[in-house]
Amino acid sequence: MDLDVWAIVLLAVAGFVAGALNAAAGGGSLISFPALILVGYPSLTANVTNNVAVAPGYVTGATGYRRELRGQGDVSFRW
């Protein structure tokens, strides 16, 4: 699939906005997934790409909030 310049710009902007939204409140996939569909990716490819792309954002967001998350390990893994 060949992407033109505007599709690349759209995906880059959507990626940055989705990453910032995920780090702050979550829900960045509401930006990035439709952008992938808009440029012509099939839904399965867009879904997998979106999940792989936002994973580093979750890690960096958790790293940024590590002070607030300290002591929550026992709470999050209770069954």
PDB file of N, CA, C and O in Angstrom:
ATOM      1  N   MET A   1       0.842  -1.168   0.000  1.00  0.00           N
ATOM      2  CA  MET A   1       0.000   0.000   0.000  1.00  0.00           C
ATOM      3  C   MET A   1       0.891   1.236   0.000  1.00  0.00           C
ATOM      4  O   MET A   1       1.717   1.413   0.896  1.00  0.00           O
ATOM      5  N   ASP A   2       0.726   2.077  -0.991  1.00  0.00           N
ATOM      6  CA  ASP A   2       1.488   3.317  -1.074  1.00  0.00           C
ATOM      7  C   ASP A   2       0.694   4.439  -0.426  1.00  0.00           C
ATOM      8  O   ASP A   2      -0.473   4.658  -0.750  1.00  0.00           O
ATOM      9  N   LEU A   3       1.334   5.138   0.482  1.00  0.00           N
ATOM     10  CA  LEU A   3       0.694   6.267   1.150  1.00  0.00           C
ATOM     11  C   LEU A   3       1.240   7.561   0.585  1.00  0.00           C
ATOM     12  O   LEU A   3       2.449   7.701   0.397  1.00  0.00           O
ATOM     13  N   ASP A   4       0.352   8.511   0.313  1.00  0.00           N
ATOM     14  CA  ASP A   4       0.826   9.809  -0.136  1.00  0.00           C
ATOM     15  C   ASP A   4       1.250  10.643   1.078  1.00  0.00           C
ATOM     16  O   ASP A   4       1.089  10.216   2.222  1.00  0.00           O
ATOM     17  N   VAL A   5       1.778  11.801   0.823  1.00  0.00           N
ATOM     18  CA  VAL A   5       2.317  12.651   1.884  1.00  0.00           C
ATOM     19  C   VAL A   5       1.238  13.024   2.889  1.00  0.00           C
ATOM     20  O   VAL A   5       1.493  13.032   4.094  1.00  0.00           O
ATOM     21  N   TRP A   6       0.032  13.334   2.411  1.00  0.00           N
ATOM     22  CA  TRP A   6      -1.037  13.760   3.317  1.00  0.00           C
ATOM     23  C   TRP A   6      -1.492  12.624   4.229  1.00  0.00           C
ATOM     24  O   TRP A   6      -1.846  12.863   5.383  1.00  0.00           O
ATOM     25  N   ALA A   7      -1.484  11.405   3.727  1.00  0.00           N
ATOM     26  CA  ALA A   7      -1.843  10.258   4.560  1.00  0.00           C
ATOM     27  C   ALA A   7      -0.798  10.052   5.656  1.00  0.00           C
ATOM     28  O   ALA A   7      -1.144   9.738   6.795  1.00  0.00           O
ATOM     29  N   ILE A   8       0.458  10.226   5.316  1.00  0.00           N
ATOM     30  CA  ILE A   8       1.531  10.090   6.304  1.00  0.00           C
ATOM     31  C   ILE A   8       1.426  11.186   7.361  1.00  0.00           C
ATOM     32  O   ILE A   8       1.596  10.922   8.551  1.00  0.00           O
ATOM     33  N   VAL A   9       1.146  12.411   6.929  1.00  0.00           N
ATOM     34  CA  VAL A   9       0.982  13.525   7.873  1.00  0.00           C
ATOM     35  C   VAL A   9      -0.215  13.263   8.782  1.00  0.00           C
ATOM     36  O   VAL A   9      -0.134  13.470   9.993  1.00  0.00           O
ATOM     37  N   LEU A  10      -1.332  12.806   8.199  1.00  0.00           N
ATOM     38  CA  LEU A  10      -2.522  12.505   8.993  1.00  0.00           C
ATOM     39  C   LEU A  10      -2.225  11.446  10.043  1.00  0.00           C
ATOM     40  O   LEU A  10      -2.613  11.597  11.202  1.00  0.00           O
ATOM     41  N   LEU A  11      -1.542  10.377   9.652  1.00  0.00           N
ATOM     42  CA  LEU A  11      -1.218   9.313  10.593  1.00  0.00           C
ATOM     43  C   LEU A  11      -0.244   9.776  11.667  1.00  0.00           C
ATOM     44  O   LEU A  11      -0.361   9.367  12.822  1.00  0.00           O
ATOM     45  N   ALA A  12       0.707  10.617  11.308  1.00  0.00           N
ATOM     46  CA  ALA A  12       1.658  11.135  12.292  1.00  0.00           C
ATOM     47  C   ALA A  12       0.960  12.019  13.320  1.00  0.00           C
ATOM     48  O   ALA A  12       1.197  11.889  14.521  1.00  0.00           O
ATOM     49  N   VAL A  13       0.107  12.909  12.850  1.00  0.00           N
ATOM     50  CA  VAL A  13      -0.626  13.793  13.768  1.00  0.00           C
ATOM     51  C   VAL A  13      -1.564  12.967  14.646  1.00  0.00           C
ATOM     52  O   VAL A  13      -1.631  13.176  15.857  1.00  0.00           O
ATOM     53  N   ALA A  14      -2.280  12.037  14.039  1.00  0.00           N
ATOM     54  CA  ALA A  14      -3.185  11.177  14.815  1.00  0.00           C
ATOM     55  C   ALA A  14      -2.407  10.371  15.847  1.00  0.00           C
ATOM     56  O   ALA A  14      -2.887  10.173  16.963  1.00  0.00           O
ATOM     57  N   GLY A  15      -1.221   9.906  15.493  1.00  0.00           N
ATOM     58  CA  GLY A  15      -0.407   9.147  16.428  1.00  0.00           C
ATOM     59  C   GLY A  15       0.040   9.971  17.621  1.00  0.00           C
ATOM     60  O   GLY A  15      -0.014   9.500  18.757  1.00  0.00           O
ATOM     61  N   PHE A  16       0.481  11.195  17.374  1.00  0.00           N
ATOM     62  CA  PHE A  16       0.908  12.057  18.475  1.00  0.00           C
ATOM     63  C   PHE A  16      -0.273  12.432  19.367  1.00  0.00           C
ATOM     64  O   PHE A  16      -0.153  12.411  20.592  1.00  0.00           O
ATOM     65  N   VAL A  17      -1.406  12.773  18.766  1.00  0.00           N
ATOM     66  CA  VAL A  17      -2.586  13.135  19.554  1.00  0.00           C
ATOM     67  C   VAL A  17      -3.074  11.924  20.359  1.00  0.00           C
ATOM     68  O   VAL A  17      -3.410  12.054  21.536  1.00  0.00           O
ATOM     69  N   ALA A  18      -3.112  10.756  19.727  1.00  0.00           N
ATOM     70  CA  ALA A  18      -3.552   9.550  20.429  1.00  0.00           C
ATOM     71  C   ALA A  18      -2.606   9.204  21.566  1.00  0.00           C
ATOM     72  O   ALA A  18      -3.059   8.799  22.636  1.00  0.00           O
ATOM     73  N   GLY A  19      -1.315   9.353  21.361  1.00  0.00           N
ATOM     74  CA  GLY A  19      -0.346   9.082  22.418  1.00  0.00           C
ATOM     75  C   GLY A  19      -0.508  10.019  23.599  1.00  0.00           C
ATOM     76  O   GLY A  19      -0.456   9.588  24.751  1.00  0.00           O
ATOM     77  N   ALA A  20      -0.704  11.302  23.319  1.00  0.00           N
ATOM     78  CA  ALA A  20      -0.908  12.270  24.397  1.00  0.00           C
ATOM     79  C   ALA A  20      -2.208  11.989  25.140  1.00  0.00           C
ATOM     80  O   ALA A  20      -2.259  12.074  26.367  1.00  0.00           O
ATOM     81  N   LEU A  21      -3.248  11.658  24.400  1.00  0.00           N
ATOM     82  CA  LEU A  21      -4.532  11.348  25.027  1.00  0.00           C
ATOM     83  C   LEU A  21      -4.441  10.083  25.877  1.00  0.00           C
ATOM     84  O   LEU A  21      -5.000  10.031  26.973  1.00  0.00           O
ATOM     85  N   ASN A  22      -3.748   9.078  25.386  1.00  0.00           N
ATOM     86  CA  ASN A  22      -3.576   7.846  26.163  1.00  0.00           C
ATOM     87  C   ASN A  22      -2.793   8.092  27.441  1.00  0.00           C
ATOM     88  O   ASN A  22      -3.125   7.539  28.490  1.00  0.00           O
ATOM     89  N   ALA A  23      -1.764   8.911  27.363  1.00  0.00           N
ATOM     90  CA  ALA A  23      -0.958   9.186  28.553  1.00  0.00           C
ATOM     91  C   ALA A  23      -1.748   9.967  29.593  1.00  0.00           C
ATOM     92  O   ALA A  23      -1.545   9.782  30.793  1.00  0.00           O
ATOM     93  N   ALA A  24      -2.643  10.832  29.146  1.00  0.00           N
ATOM     94  CA  ALA A  24      -3.389  11.675  30.072  1.00  0.00           C
ATOM     95  C   ALA A  24      -4.642  11.003  30.612  1.00  0.00           C
ATOM     96  O   ALA A  24      -4.913  11.068  31.811  1.00  0.00           O
ATOM     97  N   ALA A  25      -5.411  10.357  29.734  1.00  0.00           N
ATOM     98  CA  ALA A  25      -6.706   9.856  30.186  1.00  0.00           C
ATOM     99  C   ALA A  25      -7.119   8.537  29.558  1.00  0.00           C
ATOM    100  O   ALA A  25      -8.078   7.916  30.016  1.00  0.00           O
ATOM    101  N   GLY A  26      -6.421   8.094  28.524  1.00  0.00           N
ATOM    102  CA  GLY A  26      -6.842   6.890  27.803  1.00  0.00           C
ATOM    103  C   GLY A  26      -7.798   7.251  26.685  1.00  0.00           C
ATOM    104  O   GLY A  26      -8.304   8.372  26.627  1.00  0.00           O
ATOM    105  N   GLY A  27      -8.040   6.322  25.816  1.00  0.00           N
ATOM    106  CA  GLY A  27      -8.983   6.554  24.733  1.00  0.00           C
ATOM    107  C   GLY A  27      -8.361   7.069  23.455  1.00  0.00           C
ATOM    108  O   GLY A  27      -9.081   7.511  22.560  1.00  0.00           O
ATOM    109  N   GLY A  28      -7.054   7.026  23.343  1.00  0.00           N
ATOM    110  CA  GLY A  28      -6.390   7.508  22.136  1.00  0.00           C
ATOM    111  C   GLY A  28      -6.715   6.702  20.894  1.00  0.00           C
ATOM    112  O   GLY A  28      -6.562   7.186  19.772  1.00  0.00           O
ATOM    113  N   SER A  29      -7.162   5.472  21.093  1.00  0.00           N
ATOM    114  CA  SER A  29      -7.551   4.650  19.943  1.00  0.00           C
ATOM    115  C   SER A  29      -8.755   5.218  19.216  1.00  0.00           C
ATOM    116  O   SER A  29      -8.992   4.887  18.054  1.00  0.00           O
ATOM    117  N   LEU A  30      -9.514   6.067  19.885  1.00  0.00           N
ATOM    118  CA  LEU A  30     -10.632   6.741  19.218  1.00  0.00           C
ATOM    119  C   LEU A  30     -10.136   7.730  18.166  1.00  0.00           C
ATOM    120  O   LEU A  30     -10.909   8.171  17.315  1.00  0.00           O
ATOM    121  N   ILE A  31      -8.870   8.076  18.219  1.00  0.00           N
ATOM    122  CA  ILE A  31      -8.247   8.951  17.223  1.00  0.00           C
ATOM    123  C   ILE A  31      -7.476   8.130  16.198  1.00  0.00           C
ATOM    124  O   ILE A  31      -7.652   8.307  14.993  1.00  0.00           O
ATOM    125  N   SER A  32      -6.628   7.238  16.677  1.00  0.00           N
ATOM    126  CA  SER A  32      -5.703   6.540  15.779  1.00  0.00           C
ATOM    127  C   SER A  32      -6.376   5.480  14.914  1.00  0.00           C
ATOM    128  O   SER A  32      -6.038   5.349  13.738  1.00  0.00           O
ATOM    129  N   PHE A  33      -7.317   4.723  15.466  1.00  0.00           N
ATOM    130  CA  PHE A  33      -7.962   3.673  14.676  1.00  0.00           C
ATOM    131  C   PHE A  33      -8.749   4.242  13.494  1.00  0.00           C
ATOM    132  O   PHE A  33      -8.582   3.753  12.377  1.00  0.00           O
ATOM    133  N   PRO A  34      -9.594   5.250  13.690  1.00  0.00           N
ATOM    134  CA  PRO A  34     -10.287   5.819  12.521  1.00  0.00           C
ATOM    135  C   PRO A  34      -9.333   6.437  11.495  1.00  0.00           C
ATOM    136  O   PRO A  34      -9.620   6.425  10.298  1.00  0.00           O
ATOM    137  N   ALA A  35      -8.205   6.975  11.957  1.00  0.00           N
ATOM    138  CA  ALA A  35      -7.236   7.536  11.012  1.00  0.00           C
ATOM    139  C   ALA A  35      -6.661   6.437  10.124  1.00  0.00           C
ATOM    140  O   ALA A  35      -6.468   6.644   8.925  1.00  0.00           O
ATOM    141  N   LEU A  36      -6.388   5.278  10.702  1.00  0.00           N
ATOM    142  CA  LEU A  36      -5.880   4.149   9.911  1.00  0.00           C
ATOM    143  C   LEU A  36      -6.933   3.674   8.914  1.00  0.00           C
ATOM    144  O   LEU A  36      -6.606   3.351   7.772  1.00  0.00           O
ATOM    145  N   ILE A  37      -8.174   3.630   9.333  1.00  0.00           N
ATOM    146  CA  ILE A  37      -9.257   3.234   8.425  1.00  0.00           C
ATOM    147  C   ILE A  37      -9.411   4.272   7.306  1.00  0.00           C
ATOM    148  O   ILE A  37      -9.620   3.921   6.145  1.00  0.00           O
ATOM    149  N   LEU A  38      -9.305   5.551   7.673  1.00  0.00           N
ATOM    150  CA  LEU A  38      -9.477   6.637   6.704  1.00  0.00           C
ATOM    151  C   LEU A  38      -8.451   6.589   5.576  1.00  0.00           C
ATOM    152  O   LEU A  38      -8.775   6.907   4.432  1.00  0.00           O
ATOM    153  N   VAL A  39      -7.233   6.200   5.882  1.00  0.00           N
ATOM    154  CA  VAL A  39      -6.211   6.149   4.831  1.00  0.00           C
ATOM    155  C   VAL A  39      -6.260   4.862   4.024  1.00  0.00           C
ATOM    156  O   VAL A  39      -5.499   4.696   3.071  1.00  0.00           O
ATOM    157  N   GLY A  40      -7.162   3.938   4.404  1.00  0.00           N
ATOM    158  CA  GLY A  40      -7.383   2.789   3.551  1.00  0.00           C
ATOM    159  C   GLY A  40      -6.934   1.441   4.068  1.00  0.00           C
ATOM    160  O   GLY A  40      -6.968   0.459   3.326  1.00  0.00           O
ATOM    161  N   TYR A  41      -6.515   1.366   5.316  1.00  0.00           N
ATOM    162  CA  TYR A  41      -6.141   0.065   5.856  1.00  0.00           C
ATOM    163  C   TYR A  41      -7.395  -0.759   6.127  1.00  0.00           C
ATOM    164  O   TYR A  41      -8.409  -0.213   6.562  1.00  0.00           O
ATOM    165  N   PRO A  42      -7.339  -2.069   5.875  1.00  0.00           N
ATOM    166  CA  PRO A  42      -8.475  -2.922   6.249  1.00  0.00           C
ATOM    167  C   PRO A  42      -8.646  -2.923   7.773  1.00  0.00           C
ATOM    168  O   PRO A  42      -7.693  -2.654   8.504  1.00  0.00           O
ATOM    169  N   SER A  43      -9.840  -3.222   8.244  1.00  0.00           N
ATOM    170  CA  SER A  43     -10.131  -3.096   9.673  1.00  0.00           C
ATOM    171  C   SER A  43      -9.248  -3.988  10.548  1.00  0.00           C
ATOM    172  O   SER A  43      -8.816  -3.551  11.615  1.00  0.00           O
ATOM    173  N   LEU A  44      -8.972  -5.208  10.133  1.00  0.00           N
ATOM    174  CA  LEU A  44      -8.122  -6.092  10.936  1.00  0.00           C
ATOM    175  C   LEU A  44      -6.697  -5.552  11.020  1.00  0.00           C
ATOM    176  O   LEU A  44      -6.101  -5.526  12.097  1.00  0.00           O
ATOM    177  N   THR A  45      -6.162  -5.130   9.904  1.00  0.00           N
ATOM    178  CA  THR A  45      -4.809  -4.557   9.879  1.00  0.00           C
ATOM    179  C   THR A  45      -4.751  -3.290  10.719  1.00  0.00           C
ATOM    180  O   THR A  45      -3.791  -3.079  11.460  1.00  0.00           O
ATOM    181  N   ALA A  46      -5.777  -2.442  10.607  1.00  0.00           N
ATOM    182  CA  ALA A  46      -5.820  -1.210  11.392  1.00  0.00           C
ATOM    183  C   ALA A  46      -5.896  -1.516  12.882  1.00  0.00           C
ATOM    184  O   ALA A  46      -5.261  -0.833  13.686  1.00  0.00           O
ATOM    185  N   ASN A  47      -6.658  -2.523  13.256  1.00  0.00           N
ATOM    186  CA  ASN A  47      -6.794  -2.884  14.666  1.00  0.00           C
ATOM    187  C   ASN A  47      -5.470  -3.386  15.241  1.00  0.00           C
ATOM    188  O   ASN A  47      -5.054  -2.959  16.318  1.00  0.00           O
ATOM    189  N   VAL A  48      -4.818  -4.284  14.528  1.00  0.00           N
ATOM    190  CA  VAL A  48      -3.539  -4.818  15.009  1.00  0.00           C
ATOM    191  C   VAL A  48      -2.485  -3.716  15.056  1.00  0.00           C
ATOM    192  O   VAL A  48      -1.749  -3.599  16.037  1.00  0.00           O
ATOM    193  N   THR A  49      -2.410  -2.916  14.009  1.00  0.00           N
ATOM    194  CA  THR A  49      -1.448  -1.810  13.961  1.00  0.00           C
ATOM    195  C   THR A  49      -1.685  -0.842  15.106  1.00  0.00           C
ATOM    196  O   THR A  49      -0.738  -0.389  15.749  1.00  0.00           O
ATOM    197  N   ASN A  50      -2.940  -0.526  15.360  1.00  0.00           N
ATOM    198  CA  ASN A  50      -3.286   0.396  16.434  1.00  0.00           C
ATOM    199  C   ASN A  50      -2.863  -0.164  17.793  1.00  0.00           C
ATOM    200  O   ASN A  50      -2.300   0.562  18.612  1.00  0.00           O
ATOM    201  N   ASN A  51      -3.127  -1.434  18.036  1.00  0.00           N
ATOM    202  CA  ASN A  51      -2.760  -2.033  19.328  1.00  0.00           C
ATOM    203  C   ASN A  51      -1.258  -2.081  19.533  1.00  0.00           C
ATOM    204  O   ASN A  51      -0.776  -1.842  20.640  1.00  0.00           O
ATOM    205  N   VAL A  52      -0.518  -2.384  18.488  1.00  0.00           N
ATOM    206  CA  VAL A  52       0.945  -2.405  18.593  1.00  0.00           C
ATOM    207  C   VAL A  52       1.483  -0.984  18.774  1.00  0.00           C
ATOM    208  O   VAL A  52       2.437  -0.766  19.520  1.00  0.00           O
ATOM    209  N   ALA A  53       0.870  -0.029  18.093  1.00  0.00           N
ATOM    210  CA  ALA A  53       1.362   1.350  18.151  1.00  0.00           C
ATOM    211  C   ALA A  53       1.122   2.005  19.502  1.00  0.00           C
ATOM    212  O   ALA A  53       1.945   2.809  19.938  1.00  0.00           O
ATOM    213  N   VAL A  54       0.029   1.691  20.177  1.00  0.00           N
ATOM    214  CA  VAL A  54      -0.248   2.348  21.453  1.00  0.00           C
ATOM    215  C   VAL A  54       0.428   1.670  22.640  1.00  0.00           C
ATOM    216  O   VAL A  54       0.480   2.249  23.725  1.00  0.00           O
ATOM    217  N   ALA A  55       0.942   0.467  22.462  1.00  0.00           N
ATOM    218  CA  ALA A  55       1.580  -0.252  23.570  1.00  0.00           C
ATOM    219  C   ALA A  55       2.748   0.531  24.199  1.00  0.00           C
ATOM    220  O   ALA A  55       2.824   0.601  25.426  1.00  0.00           O
ATOM    221  N   PRO A  56       3.650   1.115  23.418  1.00  0.00           N
ATOM    222  CA  PRO A  56       4.720   1.908  24.057  1.00  0.00           C
ATOM    223  C   PRO A  56       4.187   3.102  24.842  1.00  0.00           C
ATOM    224  O   PRO A  56       4.785   3.514  25.836  1.00  0.00           O
ATOM    225  N   GLY A  57       3.076   3.649  24.402  1.00  0.00           N
ATOM    226  CA  GLY A  57       2.471   4.761  25.135  1.00  0.00           C
ATOM    227  C   GLY A  57       1.984   4.350  26.504  1.00  0.00           C
ATOM    228  O   GLY A  57       2.075   5.128  27.454  1.00  0.00           O
ATOM    229  N   TYR A  58       1.467   3.140  26.623  1.00  0.00           N
ATOM    230  CA  TYR A  58       1.040   2.652  27.924  1.00  0.00           C
ATOM    231  C   TYR A  58       2.235   2.497  28.863  1.00  0.00           C
ATOM    232  O   TYR A  58       2.157   2.823  30.047  1.00  0.00           O
ATOM    233  N   VAL A  59       3.330   2.001  28.319  1.00  0.00           N
ATOM    234  CA  VAL A  59       4.534   1.817  29.134  1.00  0.00           C
ATOM    235  C   VAL A  59       5.090   3.166  29.583  1.00  0.00           C
ATOM    236  O   VAL A  59       5.421   3.340  30.756  1.00  0.00           O
ATOM    237  N   THR A  60       5.193   4.117  28.661  1.00  0.00           N
ATOM    238  CA  THR A  60       5.734   5.427  29.039  1.00  0.00           C
ATOM    239  C   THR A  60       4.775   6.192  29.942  1.00  0.00           C
ATOM    240  O   THR A  60       5.213   6.936  30.819  1.00  0.00           O
ATOM    241  N   GLY A  61       3.470   6.019  29.739  1.00  0.00           N
ATOM    242  CA  GLY A  61       2.506   6.659  30.632  1.00  0.00           C
ATOM    243  C   GLY A  61       2.617   6.111  32.047  1.00  0.00           C
ATOM    244  O   GLY A  61       2.583   6.872  33.014  1.00  0.00           O
ATOM    245  N   ALA A  62       2.750   4.806  32.171  1.00  0.00           N
ATOM    246  CA  ALA A  62       2.914   4.195  33.493  1.00  0.00           C
ATOM    247  C   ALA A  62       4.230   4.633  34.128  1.00  0.00           C
ATOM    248  O   ALA A  62       4.303   4.843  35.339  1.00  0.00           O
ATOM    249  N   THR A  63       5.266   4.768  33.307  1.00  0.00           N
ATOM    250  CA  THR A  63       6.553   5.235  33.821  1.00  0.00           C
ATOM    251  C   THR A  63       6.436   6.670  34.319  1.00  0.00           C
ATOM    252  O   THR A  63       6.986   7.017  35.364  1.00  0.00           O
ATOM    253  N   GLY A  64       5.726   7.492  33.577  1.00  0.00           N
ATOM    254  CA  GLY A  64       5.543   8.885  33.983  1.00  0.00           C
ATOM    255  C   GLY A  64       4.736   9.034  35.265  1.00  0.00           C
ATOM    256  O   GLY A  64       4.955   9.964  36.041  1.00  0.00           O
ATOM    257  N   TYR A  65       3.809   8.119  35.480  1.00  0.00           N
ATOM    258  CA  TYR A  65       2.967   8.161  36.678  1.00  0.00           C
ATOM    259  C   TYR A  65       3.432   7.186  37.751  1.00  0.00           C
ATOM    260  O   TYR A  65       2.655   6.830  38.638  1.00  0.00           O
ATOM    261  N   ARG A  66       4.679   6.752  37.687  1.00  0.00           N
ATOM    262  CA  ARG A  66       5.141   5.713  38.611  1.00  0.00           C
ATOM    263  C   ARG A  66       5.053   6.133  40.069  1.00  0.00           C
ATOM    264  O   ARG A  66       4.811   5.292  40.934  1.00  0.00           O
ATOM    265  N   ARG A  67       5.241   7.402  40.358  1.00  0.00           N
ATOM    266  CA  ARG A  67       5.144   7.854  41.748  1.00  0.00           C
ATOM    267  C   ARG A  67       3.709   7.676  42.256  1.00  0.00           C
ATOM    268  O   ARG A  67       3.496   7.247  43.389  1.00  0.00           O
ATOM    269  N   GLU A  68       2.733   8.008  41.414  1.00  0.00           N
ATOM    270  CA  GLU A  68       1.341   7.852  41.818  1.00  0.00           C
ATOM    271  C   GLU A  68       0.923   6.383  41.872  1.00  0.00           C
ATOM    272  O   GLU A  68       0.008   6.021  42.613  1.00  0.00           O
ATOM    273  N   LEU A  69       1.591   5.540  41.089  1.00  0.00           N
ATOM    274  CA  LEU A  69       1.255   4.118  41.045  1.00  0.00           C
ATOM    275  C   LEU A  69       1.947   3.306  42.129  1.00  0.00           C
ATOM    276  O   LEU A  69       1.605   2.143  42.342  1.00  0.00           O
ATOM    277  N   ARG A  70       2.913   3.900  42.813  1.00  0.00           N
ATOM    278  CA  ARG A  70       3.663   3.171  43.834  1.00  0.00           C
ATOM    279  C   ARG A  70       2.706   2.642  44.909  1.00  0.00           C
ATOM    280  O   ARG A  70       1.866   3.381  45.424  1.00  0.00           O
ATOM    281  N   GLY A  71       2.844   1.373  45.234  1.00  0.00           N
ATOM    282  CA  GLY A  71       2.000   0.754  46.248  1.00  0.00           C
ATOM    283  C   GLY A  71       0.702   0.178  45.705  1.00  0.00           C
ATOM    284  O   GLY A  71      -0.085  -0.376  46.472  1.00  0.00           O
ATOM    285  N   GLN A  72       0.456   0.295  44.399  1.00  0.00           N
ATOM    286  CA  GLN A  72      -0.787  -0.206  43.817  1.00  0.00           C
ATOM    287  C   GLN A  72      -0.662  -1.614  43.260  1.00  0.00           C
ATOM    288  O   GLN A  72      -1.658  -2.176  42.804  1.00  0.00           O
ATOM    289  N   GLY A  73       0.531  -2.205  43.281  1.00  0.00           N
ATOM    290  CA  GLY A  73       0.737  -3.534  42.713  1.00  0.00           C
ATOM    291  C   GLY A  73      -0.142  -4.593  43.348  1.00  0.00           C
ATOM    292  O   GLY A  73      -0.690  -5.445  42.649  1.00  0.00           O
ATOM    293  N   ASP A  74      -0.283  -4.549  44.673  1.00  0.00           N
ATOM    294  CA  ASP A  74      -1.123  -5.524  45.355  1.00  0.00           C
ATOM    295  C   ASP A  74      -2.596  -5.354  44.975  1.00  0.00           C
ATOM    296  O   ASP A  74      -3.330  -6.338  44.893  1.00  0.00           O
ATOM    297  N   VAL A  75      -3.020  -4.143  44.749  1.00  0.00           N
ATOM    298  CA  VAL A  75      -4.424  -3.875  44.417  1.00  0.00           C
ATOM    299  C   VAL A  75      -4.745  -4.379  43.008  1.00  0.00           C
ATOM    300  O   VAL A  75      -5.803  -4.966  42.785  1.00  0.00           O
ATOM    301  N   SER A  76      -3.844  -4.153  42.069  1.00  0.00           N
ATOM    302  CA  SER A  76      -4.141  -4.470  40.688  1.00  0.00           C
ATOM    303  C   SER A  76      -4.076  -5.956  40.385  1.00  0.00           C
ATOM    304  O   SER A  76      -4.619  -6.385  39.367  1.00  0.00           O
ATOM    305  N   PHE A  77      -3.438  -6.755  41.218  1.00  0.00           N
ATOM    306  CA  PHE A  77      -3.325  -8.171  40.937  1.00  0.00           C
ATOM    307  C   PHE A  77      -4.139  -9.046  41.897  1.00  0.00           C
ATOM    308  O   PHE A  77      -3.869 -10.240  42.023  1.00  0.00           O
ATOM    309  N   ARG A  78      -5.108  -8.471  42.559  1.00  0.00           N
ATOM    310  CA  ARG A  78      -5.994  -9.268  43.409  1.00  0.00           C
ATOM    311  C   ARG A  78      -7.025  -9.956  42.540  1.00  0.00           C
ATOM    312  O   ARG A  78      -7.541  -9.368  41.589  1.00  0.00           O
ATOM    313  N   TRP A  79      -7.316 -11.172  42.859  1.00  0.00           N
ATOM    314  CA  TRP A  79      -8.354 -11.902  42.113  1.00  0.00           C
ATOM    315  C   TRP A  79      -9.514 -12.068  42.991  1.00  0.00           C
ATOM    316  O   TRP A  79     -10.517 -12.655  42.584  1.00  0.00           O
TER     317      TRP A  79
END
